[in-house]
Amino acid sequence: MVEMLWLSGTAEEIKEVEDSITGQYLSGRKKIEVPKKRRKISKSKVIEVQGAKENNLKNITVKFPLGVFNCVTGVSGSRKVNISK
């Protein structure tokens, strides 16, 4: 049986909830070890976006390496996702 627990509150409050997996990570009771040896990034194995101009982008070109985790962030409301109807 899978149980789901929904919480709201500050990070400090969630840290104190023993059954919260998020709280366990925030408090340091659980952690993910950093690998001793990391993958090397290949400069030749990439996906390149050229001349992006959608939303608030101004003709940018960017390369994302393959085989590693990539994360694109931005402030709330900066239209990181564009869902066309």
N, CA, C and O of each residue as an XYZ file, in Angstrom:
340
protein
N       0.836     -1.171      0.000
C       0.000      0.000      0.000
C       0.891      1.247      0.000
O       1.840      1.327      0.779
N       0.597      2.200     -0.851
C       1.348      3.447     -0.925
C       0.571      4.517     -0.185
O      -0.607      4.747     -0.458
N       1.237      5.165      0.750
C       0.616      6.259      1.484
C       1.212      7.567      1.015
O       2.421      7.665      0.804
N       0.371      8.569      0.852
C       0.842      9.888      0.457
C       0.566     10.856      1.590
O      -0.491     10.817      2.220
N       1.522     11.717      1.838
C       1.380     12.712      2.883
C       1.666     14.067      2.267
O       2.744     14.288      1.714
N       0.712     14.968      2.359
C       0.875     16.320      1.809
C       1.111     17.275      2.955
O       0.374     17.269      3.941
N       2.125     18.085      2.827
C       2.457     19.048      3.870
C       2.534     20.440      3.288
O       2.762     20.621      2.092
N       2.343     21.404      4.137
C       2.641     22.780      3.758
C       3.285     23.431      4.965
O       3.024     23.053      6.107
N       4.119     24.401      4.700
C       4.798     25.098      5.772
C       6.171     25.522      5.311
O       6.543     25.341      4.152
N       6.914     26.086      6.232
C       8.266     26.520      5.910
C       9.189     25.304      5.882
O       8.837     24.230      6.369
N      10.366     25.490      5.310
C      11.358     24.408      5.288
C      11.690     23.980      6.717
O      11.853     22.791      6.992
N      11.788     24.940      7.610
C      12.095     24.625      9.016
C      11.009     23.749      9.634
O      11.315     22.828     10.392
N       9.753     24.024      9.322
C       8.646     23.221      9.861
C       8.644     21.818      9.259
O       8.414     20.838      9.968
N       8.899     21.718      7.955
C       8.877     20.415      7.281
C      10.046     19.545      7.744
O       9.915     18.322      7.794
N      11.180     20.149      8.083
C      12.329     19.399      8.612
C      11.957     18.586      9.841
O      12.515     17.513     10.071
N      11.027     19.086     10.623
C      10.656     18.459     11.900
C       9.694     17.280     11.740
O       9.477     16.538     12.698
N       9.108     17.088     10.543
C       8.134     16.015     10.328
C       8.886     14.728     10.023
O       9.468     14.580      8.949
N       8.870     13.793     10.978
C       9.640     12.551     10.864
C       9.264     11.714      9.642
O      10.140     11.110      9.023
N       7.979     11.665      9.283
C       7.524     10.819      8.176
C       7.683     11.467      6.810
O       7.401     10.824      5.799
N       8.119     12.701      6.746
C       8.270     13.390      5.471
C       9.640     13.069      4.868
O      10.674     13.359      5.470
N       9.639     12.474      3.685
C      10.913     12.192      3.002
C      11.624     13.506      2.692
O      12.838     13.613      2.866
N      10.875     14.498      2.235
C      11.461     15.815      1.976
C      12.083     16.369      3.248
O      13.203     16.880      3.219
N      11.369     16.273      4.365
C      11.873     16.743      5.644
C      13.140     16.022      6.074
O      14.039     16.621      6.664
N      13.204     14.721      5.770
C      14.390     13.949      6.119
C      15.616     14.453      5.343
O      16.717     14.522      5.889
N      15.417     14.799      4.075
C      16.535     15.342      3.290
C      16.883     16.758      3.729
O      18.061     17.097      3.845
N      15.868     17.590      3.974
C      16.124     18.962      4.413
C      16.880     19.006      5.736
O      17.721     19.880      5.948
N      16.579     18.063      6.621
C      17.199     18.055      7.946
C      18.558     17.374      7.957
O      19.323     17.526      8.909
N      18.865     16.621      6.902
C      20.133     15.891      6.872
C      20.030     14.479      7.412
O      21.033     13.767      7.454
N      18.816     14.043      7.837
C      18.662     12.670      8.319
C      18.859     11.685      7.175
O      19.323     10.566      7.392
N      18.511     12.091      5.966
C      18.775     11.307      4.749
C      19.635     12.158      3.848
O      19.549     13.386      3.871
N      20.471     11.507      3.049
C      21.257     12.264      2.081
C      21.655     11.367      0.914
O      21.640     10.141      1.013
N      22.002     12.001     -0.167
C      22.506     11.306     -1.346
C      24.000     11.599     -1.414
O      24.414     12.754     -1.506
N      24.790     10.555     -1.367
C      26.238     10.720     -1.385
C      26.694     11.224     -2.752
O      26.181     10.797     -3.787
N      27.653     12.128     -2.742
C      28.261     12.615     -3.982
C      29.248     11.555     -4.443
O      30.079     11.109     -3.652
N      29.178     11.133     -5.726
C      30.101     10.100     -6.196
C      31.554     10.561     -6.091
O      31.859     11.733     -6.315
N      32.449      9.629     -5.748
C      33.871      9.954     -5.656
C      34.435     10.283     -7.042
O      35.314     11.134     -7.180
N      33.919      9.602     -8.055
C      34.376      9.848     -9.421
C      33.173     10.301    -10.243
O      32.156      9.610    -10.292
N      33.287     11.448    -10.880
C      32.188     11.982    -11.686
C      32.427     11.710    -13.159
O      33.562     11.518    -13.596
N      31.338     11.698    -13.921
C      31.448     11.535    -15.369
C      32.125     12.735    -15.982
O      31.938     13.863    -15.525
N      32.906     12.500    -17.008
C      33.507     13.614    -17.736
C      32.510     14.103    -18.777
O      31.815     13.307    -19.409
N      32.449     15.397    -18.947
C      31.548     15.986    -19.932
C      32.273     16.043    -21.263
O      33.377     16.579    -21.365
N      31.638     15.481    -22.283
C      32.200     15.504    -23.632
C      31.722     16.764    -24.348
O      30.518     16.974    -24.494
N      32.648     17.596    -24.791
C      32.282     18.819    -25.496
C      31.753     18.538    -26.894
O      31.175     19.422    -27.527
N      31.945     17.310    -27.382
C      31.467     16.985    -28.729
C      30.088     16.322    -28.713
O      29.436     16.257    -29.755
N      29.629     15.831    -27.564
C      28.318     15.191    -27.457
C      27.354     16.149    -26.775
O      27.209     16.135    -25.553
N      26.702     16.973    -27.571
C      25.809     18.005    -27.048
C      24.566     18.135    -27.917
O      24.533     17.695    -29.066
N      23.565     18.739    -27.343
C      22.415     19.229    -28.110
C      22.547     20.744    -28.089
O      22.701     21.340    -27.022
N      22.488     21.370    -29.257
C      22.657     22.815    -29.340
C      21.361     23.474    -29.787
O      20.734     23.055    -30.760
N      20.978     24.497    -29.068
C      19.834     25.328    -29.442
C      20.422     26.617    -29.990
O      21.184     27.305    -29.311
N      20.055     26.939    -31.241
C      20.635     28.122    -31.881
C      19.584     29.198    -32.089
O      18.485     28.919    -32.567
N      19.921     30.418    -31.732
C      19.084     31.584    -32.014
C      17.706     31.563    -31.388
O      16.738     31.989    -32.017
N      17.597     31.071    -30.155
C      16.285     31.005    -29.492
C      15.757     32.411    -29.223
O      16.450     33.253    -28.651
N      14.498     32.649    -29.655
C      13.897     33.985    -29.528
C      12.503     33.959    -28.918
O      11.850     35.000    -28.840
N      12.028     32.785    -28.481
C      10.682     32.695    -27.909
C      10.632     33.345    -26.531
O      11.646     33.457    -25.842
N       9.439     33.766    -26.147
C       9.179     34.356    -24.828
C      10.158     35.498    -24.559
O      10.195     36.466    -25.319
N      10.944     35.402    -23.499
C      11.847     36.499    -23.162
C      13.288     36.246    -23.605
O      14.195     36.955    -23.169
N      13.516     35.247    -24.465
C      14.869     34.952    -24.952
C      15.208     35.885    -26.104
O      14.355     36.191    -26.937
N      16.428     36.325    -26.146
C      16.863     37.302    -27.143
C      17.981     36.745    -28.008
O      19.141     37.130    -27.861
N      17.622     35.822    -28.922
C      18.558     35.273    -29.904
C      19.771     34.624    -29.225
O      20.917     34.944    -29.539
N      19.494     33.699    -28.282
C      20.601     33.038    -27.598
C      20.898     31.685    -28.229
O      20.018     31.043    -28.803
N      22.135     31.271    -28.113
C      22.569     29.944    -28.523
C      23.188     29.284    -27.308
O      23.999     29.897    -26.613
N      22.812     28.032    -27.045
C      23.308     27.321    -25.869
C      23.530     25.857    -26.226
O      22.807     25.296    -27.049
N      24.530     25.244    -25.606
C      24.817     23.820    -25.789
C      24.572     23.102    -24.465
O      25.043     23.543    -23.417
N      23.825     21.981    -24.519
C      23.558     21.148    -23.359
C      24.315     19.837    -23.530
O      24.093     19.136    -24.517
N      25.204     19.480    -22.599
C      25.946     18.223    -22.731
C      25.030     17.020    -22.546
O      24.100     17.055    -21.741
N      25.298     15.957    -23.296
C      24.544     14.717    -23.188
C      25.194     13.799    -22.161
O      26.399     13.883    -21.923
N      24.399     12.923    -21.553
C      24.920     11.935    -20.622
C      25.089     12.436    -19.202
O      25.609     11.717    -18.348
N      24.655     13.670    -18.936
C      24.713     14.236    -17.587
C      23.396     14.938    -17.311
O      22.619     15.197    -18.230
N      23.145     15.244    -16.046
C      21.927     15.946    -15.661
C      22.067     17.420    -15.990
O      23.050     18.057    -15.610
N      21.072     17.970    -16.702
C      21.025     19.389    -17.022
C      19.792     19.976    -16.362
O      18.735     19.344    -16.346
N      19.915     21.167    -15.822
C      18.788     21.829    -15.172
C      18.756     23.288    -15.590
O      19.746     24.005    -15.447
N      17.603     23.731    -16.113
C      17.426     25.130    -16.502
C      16.477     25.747    -15.493
O      15.378     25.236    -15.274
N      16.895     26.842    -14.878
C      16.073     27.476    -13.854
C      15.787     28.921    -14.224
O      16.407     29.485    -15.125
N      14.857     29.494    -13.525
C      14.519     30.895    -13.718
C      13.541     31.334    -12.652
O      12.956     30.505    -11.955
N      13.365     32.623    -12.527
C      12.443     33.132    -11.517
C      11.009     32.753    -11.864
O      10.694     32.495    -13.026
N      10.157     32.720    -10.872
C       8.758     32.408    -11.072
C       8.153     33.383    -12.079
O       8.345     34.594    -11.979
N       7.426     32.842    -13.042
C       6.776     33.683    -14.045
C       7.646     34.002    -15.242
O       7.250     34.795    -16.096
N       8.844     33.392    -15.325
C       9.744     33.710    -16.435
C       9.510     32.831    -17.660
O      10.310     32.843    -18.596
N       8.418     32.071    -17.656
C       7.997     31.252    -18.808
C       9.066     30.265    -19.243
O       9.478     30.250    -20.403
N       9.515     29.432    -18.293
C      10.497     28.394    -18.595
C       9.871     27.300    -19.434
O      10.577     26.574    -20.134
N       8.565     27.173    -19.374
C       7.854     26.157    -20.141
C       6.864     26.867    -21.051
O       6.129     27.756    -20.620
N       6.857     26.465    -22.304
C       5.914     27.061    -23.260
C       4.985     25.958    -23.743
O       5.413     25.063    -24.471
N       3.731     26.012    -23.351
C       2.737     25.008    -23.760
C       1.864     25.647    -24.833
O       1.085     26.558    -24.553
N       2.000     25.160    -26.062
C       1.188     25.686    -27.167
C      -0.158     25.000    -27.188
O      -0.262     23.801    -26.929
N      -1.196     25.770    -27.499
C      -2.554     25.197    -27.588
C      -2.907     24.931    -29.016
O      -4.003     24.450    -29.301
